[in-house]
Amino acid sequence: MKKIFTILGAGILLHSSVYAQAPVHYNRCGMQMYHNELIAQDPSWAEKFAAQRNSLQAAADYYMELKRSGDLERTSTTVSAVPIIFHILVDSAQFNALGGTAGIIKRCDSQIAVLNRDYNMQNPDSGKIPSNWKALWGNVGVHFGLARVDPSGNCSPGYEVKIISGSTTTDGGFSSINSVKSPSTGLAAWDVSKYYNVWCTNFLGSLNGLLGITQPKSDGATSTKMGVVILYNTLGCTAQNGAVPAGTGTWPTPYNLGRTLTHETGHFFEIWHPWGDDGGKCPTWSSTATIAADSTGLVSGEDPGTACTSGLGSDDGLSDTPPESDNVYGNPHYTIAGGTTHDCCEMNSGTNTQPIGIACLSYMDYTDDDAMYLFTTMQAAAMASMVLVPPSSGTGATGYGTIGENYNLTQNPSLLIPCSTTGVTPSPTELKSSLSIYPNPTTGEVNISINSAEETLNEIIVINMLGQQVKTVKGNNVDYYSIDLSEMSKGIYFVKCNFASGSVTRKILLQ
Ligand SMILES: [Zn+2]
């Protein structure tokens, strides 16, 4: 697909070749431009990006194999909730447009709901998935929750707001994103090994019209930069699409279903756009591909005989996303029976490489919020591999690139519990106190033996994978406790022992 973007005076990017009469579309994602800028600064980035992309299928295969072999202890870490902190950096007019504090709370809640649905095959619009694609629909299995405890151990609502006058991004370019994350001009990142940091702000200057941009670990993001920045008013979801709770205020149409963050979170977990960000080329052959004369279900704006950009392109490194030349905007709707939407990478030496179309219905394409419904199996598996227990050296670590890089984010469920429900301000500092929890795995009974007599135990809390407190036992000055979990659903739990001087959390598997 030929892309002609025109930067208008207002800074909105118009997909002019296709949507001359259609609504103005924002620039869905800044990753492609950001990568190009990094490569311009240092050409060695091109090799690094290619290597990371090419490691993704092996990472996905590694995860799939663990699932096949029933390695619950390792793969079930993927269902532990990731604590999100929303750093909201807006001026007073934008703050009011979000509905003030009450509106922001609703937006944060609905955004968490959207992420949990989209990453766990619970999205209410899944009925739109064409029959041919149903078998490719994949479950990431990652859950998300609001961060209820800040890095200092204080209670948090899961968001923080800084009202600014003017903008922090007026200087334009990607370096200006740094000012959003700066403690002086913006809001500083929280510990990136425990929190998923999401900044919500207005993009101005050359970034005006952008919806989101991500700095994942593979981009060399440091502890002060790692995370996602989204356009402030794409946060959360309207009442449309069965959103409960619905956010308030207005959204930039058609980006009102919270999928800006669904898309960017895919990048945070290291996956790419299906077309591989190669400027419109095809990934598997270098001659100029041409759309078949009899093609039906073409991406809007493509005509039979239209050629792709010549030269050998790249793809997203994953096996189940068909060759695709470039991004797709708007709402293709998959109106063809069974669902096929093609582009100019369709035919290769007489072979149809897009028998069920292209993955423009994936959250990782550029379509409208109500035109994306799924991650493919391999997109989901590659992301799930990022929260696996990191392979130790000699057990598959070599060659798997980034497996396990986000594992730590799933290991702090106590950060998800509102302080007011525990009566104890959880300490983010783990005591080194010796503590034994056994047996593990268990079929019901959990024994807790405290080996440090000088520690005063206030309470033991059992937390499920969503950060919900499911059991509390008060401390009573003994060094042995037994807790019965036999009535609870099987799965992973966290046992948190709150001592007077701090806390210790251990993971257990209930079988
Ligand atoms: Zn993107």
Residues whose N, C-alpha, C, O or C-beta is under 5 A from the ligand:
A	BS01	ZN	C29 M31
